[in-house]
């Protein structure tokens, strides 16, 4: 009898020295193969994998299990970023879906499997619930034939067409690129060089430090990029997570630029410099800066619960320009209904080239319009029973005072969110994938932000006074 496998918002993950093993990969692939073969017998499925140890083996194994269901399976002939898989699936009318073996932004002792639907998107909760119910208790012995395929080249050729390469080349940009040992290593730096950008890549080759690096584009994991930007005198640092669907950045002064500000900068570029319009869809944990930017640009703003699956659903309705969440994933609806951290980086380069500004100068211009805000998140790790109890209590919780302040409004859309008269806010929400309560806060001073965070952490631990 195999372990109980649970799919979170973006797939299944487990420790490489634990449940992520051949048997469980076979079980997951078997359930996915049964689901896809039932929907579209004989259809095409693309399979990709990241740079983590054994990822290529797991991908080929999963591919052979999928093929045993009569599906035509193409497995990447090299490691690839997840956006490359998503875009390839979306572009091929023969494809019913895609399977990506990736640990994404998780620590390097983890590995995972993400699934993509026929449109390249993340899909719905119902799909993952169906998948979980279909996972067999034991691994099957059935295998089919797979085909090695290069779909990475087509994806990067397409990215090249999406930005003004002449403007980028004429700007003589210099950037530091940090893939955090992820699956955009080497590839994205080469794409930038083809556009005339002077690129210094760090953390692109596996070495002794790989295991100590958490491949998430936030501080402190971007510290090396901050130092290298200063050392190189670069215009910016561009950072992606382990599979290339999330972003972070560093300005020329070595200051971290959050994905929230990156989203606001890209949105302003699309609207002002490209003349584009459309709805902007943000998660409830989004920054005041991104919300203000959307409103100032005249974009209709939709706020959804945390998770890109909610943004995906809005993209399917049409008229969406851009969508993004606090975790760093930004999606361009005209590209595909999914996140693409590499395209986001290219748009930042195009914005710098078009405006003739460094990244820091773009941020200054943004803050002149929206004000200065300080954003942070803390994770409170608790026993699962306590988290479940908190999940039950939060919908009815409404403290009259938080950190000595009276909330102007309270929302129970996803967890518990307080907004205050000065536009500062606090959000608590139990994670759907980990035994933690995520606490977000934003304010116009670091001190007030941290006071709100402390108050939120106290509530998470059961202090409602």
C-alpha positions in Angstrom: 0.0 0.0 0.0 1.6 3.3 -1.1 1.7 6.6 0.7 -1.3 8.9 0.5 -0.4 11.6 -2.0 -2.0 15.0 -1.9 -2.0 17.6 -4.7 -1.7 21.2 -3.6 -2.5 24.4 -5.6 0.2 23.6 -8.2 0.9 19.9 -8.0 2.5 17.3 -5.7 5.8 17.6 -4.0 7.8 15.5 -1.5 11.3 15.0 -0.2 13.8 13.2 -2.4 14.8 11.1 0.5 11.2 10.4 1.4 8.0 10.0 -0.7 9.4 11.3 -4.0 10.5 7.9 -5.4 9.9 5.7 -8.4 6.8 4.0 -7.1 5.0 7.3 -6.3 6.0 8.9 -9.5 4.5 5.9 -11.3 1.3 6.2 -9.3 0.9 9.9 -10.1 1.6 9.4 -13.8 -0.7 6.4 -13.9 -3.6 8.5 -12.6 -2.8 11.4 -14.9 -2.5 9.0 -17.9 -5.9 7.5 -17.1 -7.5 10.9 -16.8 -6.0 12.3 -20.1 -6.6 9.1 -22.0 -10.3 9.1 -21.0 -10.7 12.7 -22.2 -8.7 12.4 -25.4 -7.7 8.9 -26.4 -4.4 8.8 -28.2 -3.7 12.5 -27.6 -0.3 14.1 -27.1 1.3 14.8 -23.8 4.5 16.8 -23.2 6.9 16.0 -20.3 9.6 18.2 -19.0 12.0 18.2 -16.1 14.3 20.6 -14.1 18.0 20.4 -13.1 17.6 18.6 -9.8 19.3 15.2 -9.3 17.4 12.4 -11.1 14.8 14.7 -12.6 15.5 13.3 -16.1 15.1 9.7 -14.9 11.7 10.6 -13.2 10.5 12.4 -16.3 11.2 9.4 -18.6 9.7 7.0 -16.1 6.5 9.2 -15.9 6.5 9.4 -19.7 6.6 5.7 -20.2 3.7 5.2 -17.7 1.6 7.9 -19.5 2.4 6.2 -22.8 1.0 2.9 -21.4 -2.4 4.5 -21.6 -2.2 4.8 -25.3 -1.0 8.5 -25.2 1.6 9.9 -27.5 4.3 11.2 -25.2 7.1 13.6 -26.0 9.8 14.0 -23.3 12.1 17.0 -23.4 15.7 16.1 -24.5 17.1 18.5 -21.9 16.1 20.3 -18.7 13.5 23.1 -19.4 11.7 25.9 -17.5 8.1 25.2 -16.7 6.9 28.1 -18.9 8.4 26.4 -21.9 6.4 23.3 -21.2 3.2 25.3 -20.6 3.6 27.3 -23.7 4.4 24.3 -25.9 1.2 22.5 -24.6 -0.9 25.6 -25.3 0.4 25.9 -28.8 -0.2 22.3 -29.9 -3.8 21.5 -30.7 -2.9 17.8 -30.4 -1.9 18.1 -26.8 -4.2 17.2 -23.9 -1.8 18.3 -21.2 1.8 18.3 -19.9 3.7 16.9 -16.9 6.6 18.7 -15.4 9.0 17.1 -12.9 10.2 20.1 -10.9 10.8 21.2 -7.3 10.1 24.7 -8.4 10.8 27.1 -5.5 11.0 24.4 -2.9 14.3 23.6 -1.1 16.7 21.4 -3.2 16.0 18.3 -1.2 12.5 18.3 -2.5 11.1 17.3 -5.9 7.6 17.6 -7.4 5.3 17.1 -10.3 3.2 19.9 -11.9 0.4 19.2 -14.4 -0.7 21.5 -17.1 -4.0 21.3 -19.0 -4.5 21.5 -22.8 -4.5 25.4 -22.7 -1.1 25.3 -20.8 -2.8 26.5 -17.6 -2.8 25.2 -14.1 -6.4 23.8 -14.2 -9.0 23.6 -11.5 -9.3 22.1 -8.0 -11.8 19.6 -9.5 -9.1 18.2 -11.8 -6.7 17.7 -8.9 -9.4 16.1 -6.7 -10.2 13.8 -9.6 -6.6 12.9 -9.9 -6.1 12.2 -6.2 -9.1 9.8 -6.3 -7.6 8.0 -9.2 -4.1 7.5 -7.8 -3.7 3.7 -7.4 -2.5 2.2 -4.1 0.3 0.3 -5.9 2.5 1.2 -8.9 1.7 -0.4 -12.2 4.2 -2.4 -14.3 2.8 -1.2 -17.6 5.1 0.9 -19.8 4.9 2.4 -23.3 7.2 4.0 -25.8 8.3 7.7 -25.5 9.9 10.1 -27.9 12.7 12.6 -27.1 11.8 16.1 -28.3 13.3 19.6 -28.4 10.6 22.1 -27.7 12.8 24.5 -25.8 14.2 26.1 -29.0 10.7 27.0 -30.3 9.8 28.5 -27.0 12.8 30.8 -26.9 12.4 31.7 -30.5 8.9 32.8 -29.7 10.1 34.9 -26.6 12.5 36.7 -29.0 9.5 37.9 -31.0 7.6 39.3 -28.0 9.8 42.3 -27.2 11.5 45.1 -29.1 14.9 43.6 -29.6 16.2 46.6 -31.5 15.4 49.0 -28.6 16.9 46.6 -26.1 20.1 46.3 -28.2 20.4 50.0 -28.6 20.1 50.6 -24.8 23.4 48.7 -24.2 22.0 47.2 -21.0 24.2 45.3 -18.6 22.4 42.8 -16.2 23.2 40.1 -13.7 21.1 37.0 -14.2 20.5 34.6 -11.3 18.5 31.4 -12.1 19.2 30.2 -8.6 20.6 26.9 -10.1 17.2 26.5 -11.8 16.1 25.2 -15.2 16.5 28.6 -16.9 20.3 28.3 -16.3 22.4 29.2 -19.4 19.3 29.4 -21.7 18.0 32.7 -20.6 21.4 34.4 -20.4 22.1 33.3 -24.0 18.7 34.7 -25.1 19.5 38.1 -23.5 23.0 38.1 -25.2 21.3 37.4 -28.5 19.3 40.6 -27.9 22.5 42.6 -27.3 22.4 42.6 -23.5 25.7 42.3 -21.6 24.9 39.4 -19.2 26.8 38.1 -16.2 25.2 34.8 -14.9 25.6 33.5 -11.4 24.3 30.3 -9.9 24.0 28.8 -13.3 26.2 25.8 -12.9 25.7 23.1 -10.2 28.4 23.3 -7.5 28.9 22.6 -3.8 26.7 25.5 -2.8 23.6 24.3 -4.7 22.1 22.4 -1.7 22.3 25.5 0.5 20.5 27.7 -1.9 16.8 28.0 -1.6 15.6 28.6 -5.2 13.0 31.3 -4.4 13.6 34.9 -5.7 13.3 36.7 -2.4 15.7 37.8 0.3 18.0 36.4 1.6 18.4 34.1 -1.5 19.0 37.1 -3.8 21.9 38.4 -1.6 24.5 37.2 -4.0 22.8 38.8 -6.9 22.7 42.1 -5.0 26.4 41.9 -4.4 27.2 41.0 -8.0 25.1 43.8 -9.4 27.2 46.3 -7.4 30.4 44.6 -8.4 29.6 44.6 -12.1 28.1 48.1 -12.2 25.0 46.6 -13.8 21.7 48.3 -14.6 19.7 45.6 -12.9 19.7 42.0 -11.6 17.1 39.6 -12.8 16.2 36.5 -10.7 14.0 33.5 -11.4 13.0 30.6 -9.2 13.9 27.0 -9.7 11.6 26.4 -12.7 11.4 29.9 -14.1 7.8 30.9 -13.4 8.5 33.3 -10.6 10.6 36.5 -10.5 12.4 38.9 -8.3 14.9 41.7 -9.2 17.7 43.9 -7.9 18.3 47.5 -8.8 21.6 49.1 -9.7 22.2 50.1 -6.1 21.9 46.5 -4.9 18.4 46.9 -3.5 15.9 44.0 -3.8 12.9 44.8 -6.0 10.0 42.6 -5.1 7.8 40.8 -7.6 5.0 43.2 -6.5 6.9 46.2 -7.8 8.0 44.3 -10.8 4.4 43.6 -11.7 3.5 47.3 -11.3 6.5 48.3 -13.5 5.6 45.8 -16.2 1.9 46.9 -16.1 2.9 50.6 -16.4 5.1 49.7 -19.3 2.4 47.7 -21.1 -0.2 50.5 -20.7 2.0 53.6 -21.2 4.6 52.5 -23.6 2.7 49.9 -25.5 -0.8 51.3 -25.3 -2.3 48.1 -24.1 -5.5 47.9 -22.0 -7.4 45.2 -20.1 -8.4 43.9 -16.7 -5.7 43.3 -14.0 -6.3 40.3 -11.8 -4.5 40.2 -8.4 -4.6 38.0 -5.4 -5.8 39.2 -2.1 -2.2 39.3 -0.8 -1.2 41.8 -3.5 0.6 45.1 -2.7 -1.0 48.5 -2.4 1.5 49.6 -5.1 0.2 47.2 -7.7 -3.4 48.1 -6.9 -2.8 51.8 -7.1 -0.9 51.4 -10.4 -3.7 49.5 -12.0 -6.3 52.1 -10.9 -4.1 55.1 -12.0 -3.7 53.5 -15.4 -7.5 53.1 -15.8 -7.4 49.3 -15.7 -10.4 47.5 -14.2 -9.1 45.7 -11.1 -10.3 42.3 -9.9 -9.1 40.9 -6.5 -9.2 37.1 -6.0 -8.2 34.7 -3.2 -4.5 33.7 -3.0 -3.4 31.2 -5.7 -2.8 31.5 -9.4 -5.6 29.1 -10.2 -8.1 32.0 -9.5 -6.2 34.3 -11.9 -6.2 31.5 -14.5 -10.0 31.3 -14.3 -10.3 35.0 -14.9 -7.9 34.8 -17.9 -10.2 32.2 -19.5 -13.1 34.7 -19.4 -11.1 37.2 -21.6 -10.2 40.8 -21.5 -7.3 40.2 -19.0 -4.1 42.1 -19.6 -2.0 40.9 -16.7 -2.4 38.7 -13.6 -0.1 38.1 -10.6 0.2 37.1 -7.0 2.4 37.8 -4.1 4.4 34.7 -4.6 6.1 36.2 -7.7 4.3 34.6 -10.5 3.1 37.0 -13.3 1.0 35.9 -16.3 0.4 37.6 -19.6 -3.0 36.6 -20.9 -2.1 37.3 -24.5 0.9 34.9 -24.1 -0.8 32.0 -22.3 -3.0 31.6 -19.2 0.0 30.8 -17.0 2.9 32.5 -15.3 6.1 33.2 -17.2 9.1 34.6 -15.2 11.3 34.7 -18.3 8.9 36.9 -20.3 8.5 39.1 -17.2 12.3 39.6 -17.2 12.3 40.5 -20.9 9.5 43.1 -20.3 11.6 44.7 -17.6 14.5 44.9 -20.0 12.2 46.4 -22.6 10.9 48.9 -20.1 14.4 50.0 -19.1 15.4 50.3 -22.8 12.2 52.2 -23.8 12.4 54.7 -20.9 16.2 55.0 -21.0 16.3 54.3 -17.2 17.9 51.9 -14.8 15.7 49.6 -12.8 16.2 51.8 -9.7 15.1 54.9 -11.6 12.0 53.1 -12.8 11.2 52.1 -9.2 11.7 55.8 -8.1 9.3 56.9 -10.7 6.8 54.3 -9.5 7.1 55.3 -5.9 6.7 59.0 -6.8 3.3 58.1 -8.2 2.2 55.5 -5.6 4.1 56.3 -2.4 6.5 54.2 -0.4 5.2 51.0 1.0 7.0 48.2 2.9 5.7 44.7 2.3 6.7 41.4 4.0 5.4 37.9 4.8 6.1 35.6 7.7 5.2 31.9 8.0 4.0 30.6 11.4 4.6 26.8 11.6 2.0 25.0 13.7 0.6 21.6 14.2 -1.9 20.6 11.6 -4.7 20.3 14.1 -4.2 23.9 15.3 -4.2 25.1 11.7 -7.5 23.3 11.0 -9.0 24.8 14.1 -7.8 28.3 13.0 -9.3 27.7 9.6 -12.6 27.1 11.2 -12.4 30.1 13.5 -11.1 32.8 11.0 -14.4 33.3 9.1 -16.1 34.5 12.3 -13.1 36.4 13.8 -13.3 40.2 13.9 -10.9 41.7 16.5 -11.8 45.4 17.1 -8.2 46.5 17.5 -5.0 45.3 15.8 -1.6 46.5 16.9 -3.4 49.4 18.6 -5.3 50.4 15.5 -8.9 50.1 14.5 -9.5 48.4 11.2 -11.4 50.4 8.5 -12.6 47.1 6.9 -12.3 43.4 7.3 -12.5 40.7 4.6 -13.0 37.0 5.1 -12.6 36.2 1.3 -9.5 34.0 1.9 -8.4 33.9 5.5 -8.7 37.2 7.4 -7.6 40.5 6.0 -7.7 43.9 7.9 -7.4 47.2 6.1 -6.7 50.5 7.8 -7.4 54.1 7.0 -3.8 54.8 5.9 -3.9 52.0 3.4 -1.8 49.6 5.5 -3.2 46.1 5.8 -2.7 42.7 7.4 -3.7 39.2 6.1 -3.6 35.8 7.7 -4.4 32.7 5.8 -3.6 29.0 6.5 -1.6 27.5 3.7 -3.2 24.9 1.5 0.0 23.0 0.9 2.1 23.3 4.1 1.5 23.2 7.9 1.9 27.0 8.2 -0.2 30.1 8.6 1.0 32.8 6.2 1.0 36.3 7.6 1.3 39.3 5.2 1.5 43.0 6.0 2.2 46.2 4.2 2.6 49.7 5.6 4.3 53.1 4.9 6.9 52.4 7.5 8.9 49.3 8.4 8.1 49.7 12.0 4.3 49.7 11.4 4.6 46.8 9.0 6.5 44.8 11.6 4.0 45.7 14.3 1.2 44.4 12.1 3.2 41.2 11.3 3.7 40.6 15.1 0.0 41.0 15.7 -0.9 38.7 12.9 1.5 36.0 14.1 0.0 36.3 17.6 -3.5 35.7 16.2 -2.2 32.7 14.3 -0.8 31.2 17.5 -4.2 31.7 19.2 -3.9 35.1 20.9 -7.0 36.9 19.9 -6.8 39.6 22.5 
